[in-house]
Amino acid sequence: MTQREIELLCTLGPASLNERVIRCLERAGTSLFRLNLSHTKIEELEQTIAFINKLTSVPICLDTEGAQVRTGRLPNGTLTVRENQFLTVHGRPIAGDPSSISFYPPNIVSCLELGDFIAIDFNSVFAQVVEKTPDRATLRILTGGRIGQNKAVTVQRALEMPALTEKDRAAIAIGRRMGIRHFALSFAHRATDVDLIRHEAGSEAIIISKIECISGLNNLTEIAHQSNAVLIDRGDLSRELPIEQIPALQKIIIRKAHEHGAKAYVATNLLESMTSEPSPTRAEVNDIYNTLADGVDGLVLAAETAIGKYPESCAKMVTRVVQQFLRSKQNGTRSIRIRTPSLLPEVEPHGGSLICRTAANGQAEVGNLPAITIPDEELTDVEQIARGTFSPLKGFMDKGTLESVLEDYRLPSGLVWTMPVILAVSNEVAGRYSRGDRVLLTSTSGLPHSILDVTESFIFDAERLARKWFGTASQDHPGVARTLARGNHFLAGEVTLLQPLALPYRRYELTPAQLRTVFAQKGWTTVVAFHSRNLVHRAHEAIQIKALERTHADGLLINPVVGVARKGDFVPPIILDGYQAMLDYGIYPPGRVVLASFITYPRFAGPREAVFTALCRKNMGCSHFIVGRDHSGVGAFYGKNASRQLFEKLGDLGIEPIFFEEIGYDLKTERYVDLKSCKRARPISGSEIRRALLSGQDLPSWMIRPEVQDVVRVELMMTRQVFQE
């Protein structure tokens, strides 16, 4: 370049590691040649450095692999995975196939945890860890796409990884011996990482710390202070942060680098189109110019010169833009305030924030705490409180809160809440504890589950509770029968989850915070939720699709209840497998559906439960909620319009109910219609479907999809449990 105020860093690779291109890049004004160690074999490094040094005096920078997870070898170099499939990740190198891949470094699989979100190949694929063994993990693919080999993998949780790999250390040693002084530290997390590479590279080394992860941003001041330069890797940053925030962050990083005496370089997608086309886009040229206006000290060409078709043209284009910028002298900047990322700003959690009552790493001071054995239903309540599904609740209700909910459908604060969340105990247990006591809650198997910090022990008449809660005292109502059987004594207090129940259907579980992350990753701002405790049939399907159309929502959350069920109901795995079959066969609109289990139990509380289940989906980030004809009802205890009336009475809840009447099938028009508006339409009964499937009877496809029927038939043939006993 004619003026050296702005540096040009060019990456050398297959497209440019030859005499002609290297000399051309030097003439174009290259200040520093970069060798990416992620794509350079250690056994070839010395020979490569010698080759470059023979052709040019432009210094070389060795860019480390760093604390980075990458995909392993794949057949033909790529693999395509579809949404909602399961993919096994191995902790040892494998060739890879449509159902299995490997990550490296090899030990990274052992660091993964259940629930971890993983982005692969620049967010081409988004997945969650749903099963785990010491040497492998099962991913559920939430957004399908193409996976390349040796592509970056981002785990959306800070992993403790060494700042330098063994390959990095060996490469630095070779570089020092051959006179290299420039070293780039990939994924700089903290200042101690910079100290480590400087120790390896020597006190006179010029260290370029790459800012490409959230921890690097959080520790930017210390990193910049210890570095000669920082490099903003916009590509890797955009895997961890919303892409719309990157321009503002770029300005902030450049400013902070300069405040601490470090240069600032910018990389990624400067001239991406020129990897395959001879000319850039206007947007790319504008981006380079504005980046220069931000005060950057250098620009980095990566794929453009390493693997692109036009490496020389890319370098020359950057030079021309720089020259134009320097002539114009338009170097002013203005500060930009960035908003803290919100996963789904349009839908605020009920009460303003998601509650989190989970002990870090499942650890808490249990000591010699007295223990109470609690039924699974109440333990799943603890889990949903702890994970924010029941926000703003932090624990089991006290007497005053219970009275307020029963009488006014509100918490004492005035916030709408319709469902009692209470812990019934025996008279003996209730008399043993009082305010200030701490109690360990254990499962029926005796395993520690959670801690209750008692705030109150109280008595509440069970018959009055049932009548207010369910609108009846009849023991023919399953909710009433359960409530009366539990008795009159209760404990209240905040809970802390230690270890969730070991249930066979956790692979579909997504917490409210995780669902908001998934929706944000998909770009959804409006989501309609569907609640069910039954195997999917065609009426369900019709309602779901009609709701999507009616609301114009970005996506649909199918969120079946999979906890303790009533005798004769389908067991949870069958319900989930039925929906999975719908997804596998492409029956739902592609890219528009997320399936997630809701581990709770039906209360059969009719209108109260309809509102309660809507508020739970509000906490999950949904904007709309499907309300059926007799939502969460049982028998003839609730009127057909009872749920609608309660929603209208309570007003705006921050989630919009979408009401549906009973859906049937019109054989004449072959359409799914409101039974009230079409007398000839055939009803679709869940009870009829259960009886028919149990007897081995084939049902018409307009009633239930053959793909779903097959799921049940296979289980019956294998003599596995299909219905709750």
N, C-alpha and C positions, 0 to 999 in steps of 0.2 A: 504494500500500500504506500501511496505517496506521503502520507502523514502517519506517524506511528502512534498517535494518541489512541487509536482503536486497533486492537489486535485481532487477527484472524487465526483461529485454530482449526486445522483440517485433520480429520480422522483418516488414517490409511487402512485400507483393506483390500479385498480381492480386486476391486475396480481401479485401485490407484497404486498398488505396490509394484510399480514398474518404472523404469527410468524416465520415459517420456512424460508420464503424468506427474511424477514427483517434481521434475524440473519445471513443468508448467505451473504447478501449484505454488512453487517457490516464486516464480516470476509474477504470479497474480498477487503476491503480497503476504503469503502465509507466514505467521510469526512463530507458530509452534505446531509440530506434527504430533498427533495423538495416536497411541497404540492402545486399543481396548483389549485388556487381558482376558475378558470374558470370551473373546473370539480369537485369541492367539494361543497356540500351543506352546507350553513352556519349553519343550525340547527344540522348538524352532526360533525362540526369542532372540538368542544371541546372534544367529545368522541374519535375522531380519534387521536388527539394530545395525549390524555391520554393513548391510546392504544400503540402508538409508544414509548412514554416515558417509559412505563412499560417494554418494550422489549430491549431497547438500550439506550446508553448514547450519541450516535451520535446526534448532534444538528439538529433541524428542521428549514427549511426556508419556510416562507409563500410567495408564488408568487402571486401577485395581478392580478386581471382582467385588471385593468388600462383602459386607453382610447382606447378601442377596440370595434369594431362593429362585431357582430356575427349573424349568421342565427338563426331563431327560430325553433320551433318544426316542424317536417315533418313526413308524413305517412311513416312508415317502416324505418324512419331515413334518407332516401335519396330521391332525386328527380333528374331526368334526363331532361335537357332542350336541345333543338336543336337550331342550328344556325339560326338566322333570325326570331325566334319567339319573341313574346312580353310577358313579365312576370310582374305581378303587385306585388309591395312590399307594405305591410301595416305597418302603424305606431302603430298598436295594435297587441298583440299576437293572432295568428290564427293557426289552425292546419296545414295549408299548403296543396296545391294540385298542379296538373300539371301546373296551370296558376297563382298561387298566393303563396307568401311566406311572412314571416315577418322578420324584423331585430330587434335586441335589442342592446343598450337601445332603448326603444320605441320612444323617441323623435328624434332619429337620422334621421328618414325619413323627418321630417320638415327641417333638415339642408341640405338636398340634393338640388342641383340646376340642371336646364336643362343643358345638355351637359356633366355632370359628368361621368367619366369612373369609373367602379366598377369591381374589381376582387374578385371572390368568391371562397373559398375553395382552397387556394394555386394555384390560376390562372386556376383552372379547368374550370371556366366559366368567360368570359369577356363580359361586357355589358356596355350600355350607358343609362343614364336617358333621356328619350325623351318626357315624359309628367309628370306633377307635380300638385298635389293638397296639401293642408295642411296636410292631413292624409294618403296620398298614393303617390306612384311614379310608373310610367311605365318604365320598362327597355326593351330595344331592345337588344337581345342576339347576340353578334358579334362573339363569339366563344362558341360553345355548349359544354356540358359535364355534369358531375355528381356533384350535390350539396348535402353535408351532413348537418345535423342539428348541431347547436352549432359550426359552422365552421367560421373561420375568414373571414371578409369582408374588403377589402381595397378600400377606396375612393381615387382616384388619385388627390386629392386636400386636402390641410391641413384643417382639421376640428377642430374647437375649442371645445374640450371635456375635462371634468374634469380629472385630473391626477388619482384620486381615485374614485371608485364607492362607493355607500353607503354600499354595501356588503364588499368592501375592508376595509372601516373604521371599520365596525363591527368585521371583522376577525382580524384586527390588534389589536383591543381592547382585544379580546379573547386571542390572542397570547401573548400580554404583560402580561396579568394576569397570564398566564401559564408558564411564564419564557422564552418565545422565544425571541431571539435577532436578528435573521437573517430575513431580509425582502427583497424581490425582487420587484422592481418597473417596471411593464410592460409598454412598449411604453413611455419611458422617452423622452420627447420632449425638455425640457429646465432645467436649474439648479434649477429654482423655484419649479419644480415638485419634485426634490430630497429634497428640503427644506421642502416641504409639508409632504412627507411621514416620514421624520425624526422627524418632529413635532408630528405626530401621533404616531410614534413608540418609541420615546424617544431619548434623546441625545446620549445614549450609544449603540443604535442600529447599527447593521452592515447592511448597505444599498448596495444592488447590483442593479445597474441601467442597464436595458436591452436596448441595442441599436438595434432597429428593425424597424426604420423608418428614412426617409430622414431628418426630422427636428432634430432627435437625432444625426445623423451624423454631421449636420451643427453646432450643439451646443456641440459637443463631448468634447471639451476642458473644458468648464464650468461644464458639467455634471460629467466628471471624477474627476475634482477638488473637487466637493462636495460629491463624492461617495467613499465608501470603495472598491468597485469593479464594473467593467462593464461586462455585459454578452452579447456576440455577438449572437443574434438569427438569424442564417443564413437563416432560412426558411422564416420568416417575411420580412427580408431585400430583399430576392430574389423576393418578390411580388412587390416591389417598384423600384428595380434596376435590370438591366440585370444580369442574373446569372453568366455570365463570369467575372463580376467585383468583385464578392464576395471574391474569394481568395486574391486578392490584397487588398481589403478593410479590410479583416481580419488582415493582417499584419500591416496596418496603424493604426487600432483601438488599437491593442495590444501595439504598440509602444507608441501611445499617452496616453494610460491609464497609462503605466509605468512612462512616463514623469511627470505625475501629481499625482503620488503616489498611484494609484489605481491598484488592481489586474485585470486580464483579464481572463474571462471564455468564452468557445465556446460551443454552443449547436446546435442541429438539424442535423439529418441524419448521426450521427457518425457511427452507426451500424444499419441502417434502415432495411437491409435485414434480420437481426436477430430478427425482430419482428415476423417473420414467419418461418425462417430457423435456424438450430442450428449452422451454421458457417457463418462467414462474407465473403465478397468479398475481393479480393486483393486490389481493389481500396479503399475500406473503411479503411482497415488497413493502407494503404499508406497515406490516408487523415489524420488519427489520428497522424501518425508519423510526417508528415509535419506540422501539427498544433502545435505539441510539439516543433518542430524546430523553429516555429515562435515566441516562447517565452511565450506561454500561461501558465497561472497559474492553470487552472482547466478545466476539461471536464465535460459536462453535458449530462447525458442520460435521455431522455424524454420518448417518446413512447416505447423505447426499454425495459424499466423497468416498465413502468406504465401499458401498455396494451399488451406488447409482450409476446410470448410463452416462451422465454428463458431469463428472467431477470438476473438470477445468472450468466449464461454463458456470457452475455454481459459485466457485471461488471468485471468478471475474464479476459475477452479478453482485455479490456481497461488496466487493471493492467499489463498484460503481455507485451503489447506494450510499456507502460510507463517504465517498468523495462528494456526492451531492449534498449529504447532510452537513459535512464540514464546511462546504461553501455557503450553505444557507444560514448556518449559525443558530438554528432553532433548537436550542438545547434546554428550554425551560420545562420544568415539571411542576405538577401540583399534587398535593397529597390527596389520597383517596382513602376514605374510611371503609373498611370491609366489615361486613356483618358476620358474626359468628355463625358457622354453618348450622342450619336447621334441617333436620331430616325430612320433615314435612310441615312447613310453616303454616299451611292452610288449615290444618287440623290440630288444635291445641289439646293436650291431654286434659281429662276431666279434672278440674281444680287447678290447672295451670302447669303441672309438671308430673313426670312419671316417677312414681315411688320406686326405690330400690332398697330392699331389705335382705340382701344376700350377703352372707359372710364372705370376706375375701378368701378365694381359693378354698372355700368350704371349711375354713378354720375359724374357730371361736373358742373362748375359754369355757369349756364345759365343766371341767373339774369334777366335783362331787355333787353336781346339781341333782335334786330329786327329779324323778322321771314319771311321766304320765303316758300311758299307751292311748293313742288316738286313732279312731277309724280313718280309713283312707280318704273318705269324703272331706273331712276337715283338714287333712294334711294337704290335699290338693288346693283347698282354700288358702292355706299358708303359702303354697308355691305361687299362686296367682297374686296374692297380696305382695309377696316379696319381689315379684318380677314386674309389678306395675299394672297388671291387667285390671285390678280392682282400685286403681288410683281414684281418689286420694286416700283410701284406707291404708293404714299402717299396721293394722292388727285386728283382732276380734273386738266387736263392739261392746261398750259398756251399756248399762241399763238406760241411761239418759239418751244415748244415741239410738238404741233400739226403739225406745218409745217414739222418738222423733221420726224415724223411718216408717214405723208402723202407722202412725197417726197422720203425718204430713207429707210422706214420700220425700223427705229431705233430711240431710244431716243437720245437726244443731247450728252449723255455720250458715244454713240456708241453701246450700248446694243440693240439687236434686240427687236423690239416691233412693232406690225402691226396694232393695233386697237386704234382708237381715243377713249379716255375716257373723255368726256367733259360735261359741265353743261350749257345747253342753258337756257337763261332767257329772259324775255321781255325787250324791250328797256328801259322802265321805271326803272325796277329793276337794269339793268346794269349801268344806269346813277347814281344810288343812292349809289353804293358801289365802293370802290377802295382799293388799297393795305393797309393792316393794319386793315381793318374792320373785325369784327367777326359777323357771321350771324348764326341764328338757322334755320336749315332745318326741315320743318314739313311735315307730310304726308297729303294726301287730306282729311283725317278725322280730321286734326288739331292737331295730337299728335306730341310732340317733337321726332325727330328721330336722328339728328346728328348736329354737328357744323362744319361750314366752316370758316377757317381762310383765308380770301381773300388775294391773292397775285397779282391779275391782273383782270381788266375788259377789255374785248377786243371785236372787231368786226371781223368777218370772213365771207366771202361771202358764203352763204349756198349752192348755186349751184356749186361753185368750190369745196367746201367740199364734197358734194355728189358725184361729178364726180371722185375725187381722191379716195374717200373712197370705192365706190362701182363699179367704172369703167364705170358708166353710169349716165346720168341725167334724164333718163326716169322715170316718176312718176308711171309707171306700176311696178316698183321695190319698194317693201314695205319699204326698208331701205331708199331709196331716198325720198319717200313720207313723211316719218316720219321726216327726216332731214330738208327738206324744210319747213315743217309745224312748226318746232321749231324756225326758224328765224336765224338772223345773230349775235346775242349778247350772250356773254358767260362770266361766272365767273370762275376763276381758284383759286386753293388753296388747302391746306391740310385739311383733314376731320378727325373728331373724332366721332365715333359711340356712341350714347347714349342708344338707345333702338331700336332693329330691328322691322321690320314690323310684325304685327300679321298675320301670314299665316297658313293655315290649314295643311301644309305638312312639318312642322319643324321637325317632329319625325325622318325623314330620313337624316336630315342635319348633316354633319360632316365638320368641318373647315379643312384647310390644316394641321394645327398642330395636330388636332385630328386624321385625316386620317394617318398621319405619325406614331402616337402612335399605332393605330390599326395594321398597317402593321408590325411595330416592334414587337408588342405583338404576332402576328401570325408567326413571323420569316421570313417575306417576304422581300427580297432585290430587286427583280425585279417584277414590277407590270405593266400590260398593261391596259390602260384606254379606255373606250368606251363612246363616246358622242352621245346623241340622244335627239330628242324632240318629239318622236313618241312612240306609243304603240309598245311593242316588238312583232315582227313577226319572222318567221323561218329564213329569210335571215339575220336578226340581230343576231339571235342565232348562225347561222352557221359561220358568220364572227367572233363573239366573241370566239367560240371554236377553229376555225382555227388560230386565233391570239395567243391564249394560246399555241397551239401546235407549231406554227411557231417560237415564241420567246422563248419557254421553260420557260416562266415566272412563278414565284411562285403563282401569283394570278391575278384576274381580278377585276378591279374597274368599275362597271356599274354606270355611273354618268349622268343621264338624266337631261336636262334642265327643270325646273319646275316653271319658272317665268311667266311674262305676255306673252301670246301666240297670234298667228295670228288667226283670225276668221276661224272656221272650224277645227282647231287642237284639239286633245284630251286635256281635262283639266288635270292638273297635278296629282290629286289624282288617276285618271284612269291609267295613265302611271305607277305610283309607285305601285298601286295595281296589275297591270299586272305582273310586275317583282316580286312582293312578291309572287304571285301565282306560278311563275316558281320556286322560292326558296322553297316554302311550299311543292310542289310536288316532290322535289328532282330532278328536270330536269337538273340543273347545276351540275358540278362535286363537290362533298361535300368538304367543307373547302377551296374552291378556289375562292370564290366570295364575294365581299363586295358591297352592294348597298347603294349609298349615293346620295342625291339630290343636284343639282347645281342650286341655286336660282339666276337666271339671266334671260335674255331674248334673243331670236334669233335676230341677226342683219342682217342676210342673206347676209353677206359680202363675201361669197365664199372663195377664197384663203386666204385673210387677216384673216378671222375668223377661218379658219382651223389652221393656225399657232397660232393665239391668244388662241384658245381653247387647243392647245397642251401645250403652256406655262403655262396656268392655271393648267393643270394636272401635269406638272413638279413641280409646287409649292406644289401640293398635295402629292408629293413623288413618282410619277409614272415614270417608266423608258422607257415605250413604249406607243405609242398613235395610235389608229386606225383612219385612214383617208379614208373616203369613196369616191365613184366615183365623186359625186358632193357635197362635204362636205360643209354644211351650205349655199348651193346655193339656188336659187329660179328661176323657169322658165327655160329659156335658156340663161341667162345672162353670164354664165361662162362655159368655155370649160371643157371637161371631164378630162383633164390632168392639169388644171390650178393650182390646189393645189399642186400637185407633183412638178411642175415647180418652184413654189415659195419656197417650202421647199428646193429644190436643190440649188436655187439661194442664199438662206440665209445661207446655210452651217450647221454646227453642232450647235444645239440648246440646247444640254444637255438632250434631250429626243428624242428617235428614232421613226420616223413615220413608221407605218405599212400600206402600201397602199393596197386597195382592189378595184377591179372593181365591176360592178353590178353583184349580185349573183342571180341565178335562180335555179329551181328544174328540174332535169332530171327524168321524169316519168319512163323511161326505166331502168335506173340504180338505181333509188331511192336515188340519191345523189344530194347535193347542189354544184353547179359548177359555174364557170365564164361564163356569158352569151355569151361573145365573143368567147369562145373556144368550146361552144356546142350550135349549132343553134336550136336544138330541145327543149332545156330547156325552161321552163315556167318562165316568170318574176314574181316577187312578188312586187306588188305595194301598197304602204301605202294608196294612194288615193282610190284605188279599195277596200281595206279592210275597210276604213272608210265608204264608200257608202254602202257596203254590210251589215256591222254591224248595220248601222242606219236603213236599210230597214228590218232588222230581218232575213237576209239570212244566212244560215249556210255555212261556208267556209271550204274547205278541210284542214285537219290537217297538210298537207305539206306546207300550206301557213301561218297558224297561229294556235298555239296550242289550243285545245278545252278548256283547263284550263283558258287560257287568254280570249277566247271568252266568257266564262261564266261570267267573271268579268264584261264585258261590258253589257251582257244581264241582269244581276241582276240589274245594275244601271238603265237601260232603263225600266225594269219592275217596278222599284220603282219611275219612272218618275223623276229621278235625272239628273242633267246636266252631259253630257258626252263630248260634244264638246264645244269649245270656241265660244261664241256668239259675 
